Amino acid sequence: MKKIVIAVALVAAAAGVVYLVNPPFKAFKTSSRILGEKRTILEYLPAGYQTSGKSYPVLFHLDANPRPSTYGPSFYAIAEKMNTLGAPVPEMIVLGVTNTDRLRDMIPVPDETFPPAPGKAHNFLRFITDELIPDVKARYRTTDFRILYGRSDSGLFVLYALTAAPDAFQAVIASSPSLGRCPAFVANGVDTLFQERPGLAKTLFIIYGANEGPGVSVCVPELATLIRKVSSENFILGITSVPNGGHIPKSSLEDGLRFIYEFGGRLP
């Protein structure tokens, strides 16, 4: 049997599910016709999932890493913490989408700085909406409440996903989105979205550090101003600038989830 290294331990693949030796978490591989590759999805299930019979909301964590990294703790540590926040945040299934070609997948426009990798976010979005979400609904007991979380370039991607596939997720969290890469593209997407769906009811939370560069610290407030101008009261927008904070504030996901469940007004 082929052995796969996924975190800090050797693991064995059985029936399409990967079991970690230490800690006892799981992951699975899904084949994507759209991307032409297999993707590893890290899995964290709420305590008691196997016996509760309950259905759970799903948090999709982009840029997921089974190991601690410069972005912070491991995916599993993050997922465990999110499941112990307590009311009003419920227990949830947390799925981590790992990277194969990050720039290709996260950036929605060509970028001459990194030719020819970026600009394929539309394919990655189709993978999530047309392949991954149906796979997840078949694998797990889920509600229809889905949250998408991304940071930096993947934070840019979640904003793109909101405008290009607004029905895929009920709420999105963007931490320090790299809007400076394509501010006009995102702004045009926002304009088009609310022209076509003026009463759209979703929740968007954006968090960033006050000490970030203008690609975030200037572009995010400008985008927020536009959203407030063109959206209706059905669209819940939260913007947080962390004083003296840098790129990707540590509390991003926790703050986003608390905002969604305290102020989103549409609890699953």
Buried (B, 14 or more C-beta within 10 A) or exposed (E): EEEEEBBEEEBEBEEEEBBBEEEEBBBBBBEBEBBEEEBBBBBBBBEEBEEEEEBBBBBBBBBBBBEEEEBBBBBBEBBBEBBEBEEEBBBBBBBBBBBEEBBBBBBBBBBEEEEEBBBBBBBBBBBBBBBBBEBBEEBBEBBEBBBBBBBBBBBBBBBBBBBBBBEBBBBBBBBBBBBBBBBEBBBEBBBEBBEEBEEBBBBBBBBBBEBBEEBBBBBBBEBBEBBEEBBEEEBBBBBBBBEEBEBBBBEBBBBBBBBBBEEBEBEB
